[in-house]
Amino acid sequence: MSEMTQGKNGQILVDKTAVSWTRSEGETLADVLDRIIGAIPKDRTIVGVTLNGAPASRTQVADCQREDFILAIETEALSLLLEEVLSDLVNHIDSLQVVFGEIGANLRRGTLGAVFGAPEKNGETGGVYMQGLEGIVATQVLVEEVGRIERQAGHDSFRLSFIEESDRIDSILSGMLGAQESQDWILLADLVEYEILPILQRGRGKASEALTRQAEALREESRVVA
């Protein structure tokens, strides 16, 4: 199979550095992209691909017919990305603890408008309560992202220790839904204060410990490099 050299003006950049590339007959630019990505060190991960300055999917790259394109691949060290996501997770859980603390207190006081929003605005389906539920989902997404990064880096200790309560969380959320449907606000407050908040506190502790370890590892890496 013959080789086709890169177009006169076509550029492929990895972290703003131009790389040499060739395209075999019948290959698309996406095939070339796959080869270049495959050569990226395992301790780095792809965080963005743009084509002529705009975020691009593999299909969009494959359909590119221009010869004066600029295909840019941005990567980040897995260790730095892990620290960023762990930091986001800790901050997110901190905010969520405040939200559920307010929910529990307002349920005890019977100030339902402060929990679910004004009656004319979705009644008992909106307000800070919905923010709290959505926040739990966002927490699980962040935990899964930590797990993905750790698996790519070759270990998975944090994710396994954190999501061991996943089934328990699902059961509690089901109980909260039942309490809400029956308008048993005391039971709902109990579930928030004695079930959800302790789980968040434990999760926050584990996330904080993992973040501290990761920060120490990065500092050690910096000293070795220096």
Secondary structure as the mmCIF struct_conf table of DSSP 4:
data_model
#
loop_
_struct_conf.conf_type_id
_struct_conf.id
_struct_conf.beg_label_comp_id
_struct_conf.beg_label_asym_id
_struct_conf.beg_label_seq_id
_struct_conf.end_label_comp_id
_struct_conf.end_label_asym_id
_struct_conf.end_label_seq_id
STRN STRN1 GLU A 3 THR A 5
HELX_LH_PP_P HELX_LH_PP_P1 GLN A 6 GLY A 7
BEND BEND1 LYS A 8 ASN A 9
STRN STRN2 GLN A 11 VAL A 14
TURN_TY1_P TURN_TY1_P1 ASP A 15 LYS A 16
STRN STRN3 THR A 17 ALA A 18
STRN STRN4 THR A 22 SER A 24
TURN_TY1_P TURN_TY1_P2 GLU A 25 GLY A 26
HELX_RH_AL_P HELX_RH_AL_P1 LEU A 29 GLY A 38
TURN_TY1_P TURN_TY1_P3 ALA A 39 ALA A 39
BEND BEND2 ILE A 40 ILE A 40
TURN_TY1_P TURN_TY1_P4 LYS A 42 ASP A 43
STRN STRN5 ARG A 44 LEU A 51
TURN_TY1_P TURN_TY1_P5 ASN A 52 GLY A 53
STRN STRN6 ALA A 54 PRO A 55
HELX_RH_AL_P HELX_RH_AL_P2 ARG A 58 ALA A 62
TURN_TY1_P TURN_TY1_P6 ASP A 63 ASP A 63
BEND BEND3 GLU A 67 ASP A 68
STRN STRN7 ILE A 70 ALA A 77
HELX_RH_AL_P HELX_RH_AL_P3 LEU A 78 ARG A 109
TURN_TY1_P TURN_TY1_P7 GLY A 110 GLY A 110
HELX_RH_AL_P HELX_RH_AL_P4 LEU A 112 PHE A 116
TURN_TY1_P TURN_TY1_P8 PRO A 119 ASN A 122
HELX_RH_3T_P HELX_RH_3T_P1 GLY A 123 THR A 125
BEND BEND4 GLY A 126 GLY A 126
HELX_RH_AL_P HELX_RH_AL_P5 GLY A 127 ALA A 153
TURN_TY1_P TURN_TY1_P9 GLY A 154 GLY A 154
HELX_RH_AL_P HELX_RH_AL_P6 SER A 157 PHE A 162
HELX_RH_3T_P HELX_RH_3T_P2 ILE A 163 GLU A 165
HELX_RH_AL_P HELX_RH_AL_P7 SER A 166 GLU A 181
TURN_TY1_P TURN_TY1_P10 SER A 182 GLN A 183
HELX_RH_AL_P HELX_RH_AL_P8 TRP A 185 LEU A 191
HELX_RH_PI_P HELX_RH_PI_P1 VAL A 192 ILE A 196
HELX_RH_AL_P HELX_RH_AL_P9 LEU A 197 VAL A 225
#
